Each structure stands twice: as C-alpha cells, then as structure tokens.
Amino acid sequence: MTVYESDLPGVGKKHEIDLPDGSQLVVVTHNEGRREVFLRADPDTDSEKLFELPDRLARQVGTILEGAYFQPVKSQDIETLLGGDTLLEWVDVGEDSPIAGQTLGESDLRAETGASVVAIERDDDVISSPGAETTIHAGDRLVVVGTRENCEDFQSRVEGA
C-alpha cells in the first residue's frame, strides 16, 4: 500500500492511498479538523466524495479502524455448532489433497467419514447442494456438516492423513 501526502496551502493536507483494486482513497484534512473522504476509481477519473466527518468523529472512527477498541483474531479453523454435537465446518482443499480432481461421488467422503458436503466455495462462486457428479478442485473450500468426530475424519481424509 502506497500513501502519498501533499500540502494544500490554506486548506490542509491531502493523503492519497492506493487500494488493491487500483482505485485510490483520498482523504483531505482541513486546517480546522474536518475530513473529506473521496474515492477515485482509476487515475483518469475525478474523485467522488463519499462522506465528510467533523474532527472529533473522524478521530473516533480512526481509532476504531486502527483497532484500539477491538483487535480481530483470525482463526485457522472455522466451525459453527448447530446443536448437540452437529457442526458446520469449512475445510480447504490443498494442492496435494488426494481428493482434488475427484467428484464427490468418487471421493466417497460421506460414506467414509459420515460428514456431508453442503456447499463448495470456489473463487467468488458458491455451489450449494453439490451433487455426486461435482468435481472437487484444489483451492476449493468445502462446507461440511457432521458430528465433531465426522468433521475431524473428513479433514484428515481431505489432507491425506
């Protein structure tokens, strides 16, 4: 991420922040404290004003964005308890997974582990209720339902352990 700073004589400062998608976030901080936030979709277009904040609110929002109030902790394992011992869990299919390239039917995951694949997240798409003919690709994230033991067996099988 690149941040460009420039003086705006008689106004304040301007910060331009390069975003991953090629757009730019532009923040103008006025001498009296007010902030204006703009989005420039690409270098050849004008900025579009998103919002304006007074000084005090801008400082509060800044501390929230900075993580002063809450530091998110990313977990490697995602699981949701549905009730009793039934879990909804997300399992990533690695490049070297023995099931990559197989259909769900060929993998025989449900029969071998007791856990069922209820959806597949692939890139920006979601395949809900995939059938036995659905091919599993490396990089897929499988959404699985089963008991904790079923899900652990499923994870081991996908990892090839």
C-alpha positions as CSV (number, residue, x, y, z in Angstrom):
1,M,0.0,0.0,0.0
2,T,1.4,3.4,-1.0
3,V,0.3,6.6,0.7
4,Y,1.0,10.0,-0.9
5,E,0.9,13.1,1.2
6,S,0.7,16.6,-0.1
7,D,0.1,20.1,1.3
8,L,-2.9,22.1,0.3
9,P,-2.0,25.7,1.1
10,G,-4.7,27.5,3.0
11,V,-6.7,24.2,3.2
12,G,-4.7,21.5,5.0
13,K,-3.3,18.2,3.8
14,K,-4.3,15.5,1.3
15,H,-3.5,11.8,1.6
16,E,-4.0,9.5,-1.4
17,I,-4.0,5.8,-0.6
18,D,-3.5,3.2,-3.3
19,L,-6.1,0.4,-2.9
20,P,-5.5,-3.2,-4.1
21,D,-8.1,-2.9,-6.9
22,G,-6.3,0.0,-8.5
23,S,-8.5,2.7,-7.1
24,Q,-7.4,5.4,-4.7
25,L,-8.9,6.6,-1.4
26,V,-8.3,10.3,-1.0
27,V,-8.6,12.0,2.5
28,V,-8.5,15.8,2.7
29,T,-7.8,17.0,6.3
30,H,-8.8,20.7,6.6
31,N,-6.9,23.0,8.9
32,E,-10.0,23.3,11.2
33,G,-10.1,19.4,11.6
34,R,-12.9,18.5,9.2
35,R,-12.1,15.4,7.0
36,E,-13.5,14.8,3.5
37,V,-13.2,11.2,2.1
38,F,-13.2,10.6,-1.7
39,L,-12.8,7.6,-3.9
40,R,-11.0,7.8,-7.3
41,A,-12.0,4.7,-9.3
42,D,-9.0,5.0,-11.6
43,P,-6.2,7.6,-12.3
44,D,-8.1,9.0,-15.3
45,T,-11.4,9.8,-13.4
46,D,-12.4,12.5,-11.0
47,S,-12.8,11.6,-7.3
48,E,-16.2,11.0,-6.0
49,K,-17.0,12.4,-2.5
50,L,-18.0,9.5,-0.2
51,F,-18.6,11.4,3.1
52,E,-17.4,14.2,5.4
53,L,-16.6,14.0,9.1
54,P,-16.1,16.6,11.8
55,D,-12.8,16.4,13.6
56,R,-14.0,14.6,16.8
57,L,-15.9,12.0,14.9
58,A,-13.0,11.5,12.4
59,R,-10.7,10.8,15.4
60,Q,-13.2,8.3,16.9
61,V,-13.6,6.5,13.5
62,G,-9.8,6.5,13.1
63,T,-9.2,4.8,16.5
64,I,-11.8,2.1,15.6
65,L,-10.1,1.5,12.2
66,E,-6.8,1.4,14.0
67,G,-8.0,-1.4,16.2
68,A,-7.9,0.5,19.5
69,Y,-11.3,-0.9,20.6
70,F,-11.1,-4.4,19.1
71,Q,-8.3,-6.5,17.6
72,P,-9.8,-9.2,15.4
73,V,-8.2,-12.6,15.7
74,K,-8.2,-14.7,12.5
75,S,-8.8,-18.3,13.3
76,Q,-7.3,-21.0,11.1
77,D,-10.3,-23.2,11.9
78,I,-13.9,-22.1,11.2
79,E,-16.6,-24.1,12.8
80,T,-20.2,-23.4,13.9
81,L,-22.0,-25.6,16.4
82,L,-25.6,-26.2,15.0
83,G,-26.9,-28.1,18.1
84,G,-25.9,-31.1,20.1
85,D,-22.7,-32.4,18.6
86,T,-23.5,-31.3,15.0
87,L,-21.0,-28.9,13.4
88,L,-20.9,-26.8,10.3
89,E,-17.3,-26.6,9.3
90,W,-15.2,-25.2,6.4
91,V,-12.4,-27.4,5.0
92,D,-9.9,-26.2,2.5
93,V,-8.7,-28.5,-0.3
94,G,-5.0,-28.2,-0.8
95,E,-2.9,-28.6,-4.0
96,D,-1.7,-32.0,-2.8
97,S,-5.1,-33.3,-1.4
98,P,-5.9,-36.8,-2.6
99,I,-9.5,-35.8,-3.4
100,A,-8.5,-32.9,-5.7
101,G,-9.8,-33.7,-9.2
102,Q,-12.3,-36.3,-8.0
103,T,-16.0,-36.0,-8.0
104,L,-17.8,-36.0,-4.6
105,G,-19.1,-39.5,-5.5
106,E,-15.6,-40.8,-6.4
107,S,-14.2,-39.4,-3.2
108,D,-16.7,-41.4,-1.1
109,L,-16.2,-38.8,1.7
110,R,-19.7,-39.1,3.2
111,A,-19.6,-42.9,3.4
112,E,-16.1,-42.9,4.8
113,T,-16.4,-40.1,7.3
114,G,-20.1,-39.6,8.0
115,A,-19.8,-35.9,7.1
116,S,-21.7,-34.3,4.2
117,V,-20.6,-31.5,1.8
118,V,-23.5,-29.0,1.8
119,A,-21.7,-26.3,-0.3
120,I,-18.4,-25.6,-2.1
121,E,-16.9,-22.1,-2.2
122,R,-14.8,-21.8,-5.4
123,D,-13.2,-18.4,-6.0
124,D,-16.1,-16.0,-5.8
125,D,-18.8,-18.6,-6.5
126,V,-20.8,-20.8,-4.2
127,I,-22.1,-24.2,-5.3
128,S,-24.9,-25.0,-3.0
129,S,-26.1,-28.6,-2.5
130,P,-23.4,-30.1,-4.8
131,G,-24.3,-33.4,-6.4
132,A,-22.2,-36.6,-6.5
133,E,-21.0,-35.6,-10.1
134,T,-19.5,-32.3,-8.8
135,T,-15.7,-32.2,-9.2
136,I,-13.6,-31.1,-6.2
137,H,-10.8,-28.7,-7.2
138,A,-7.6,-27.7,-5.3
139,G,-8.3,-24.3,-3.7
140,D,-12.0,-25.2,-3.0
141,R,-13.4,-24.6,0.4
142,L,-15.9,-27.3,1.3
143,V,-18.7,-26.5,3.7
144,V,-19.3,-29.7,5.7
145,V,-21.9,-30.8,8.3
146,G,-21.5,-33.7,10.7
147,T,-20.5,-34.6,14.2
148,R,-17.2,-33.3,15.6
149,E,-15.7,-36.8,15.0
150,N,-17.1,-36.9,11.5
151,C,-15.7,-33.5,10.7
152,E,-12.3,-34.4,12.1
153,D,-12.2,-37.6,10.0
154,F,-13.3,-35.6,6.9
155,Q,-10.5,-33.1,7.5
156,S,-7.9,-35.9,7.8
157,R,-9.2,-37.5,4.6
158,V,-9.0,-34.3,2.7
159,E,-5.5,-33.6,3.9
160,G,-4.5,-37.2,3.1
161,A,-3.5,-38.1,6.6
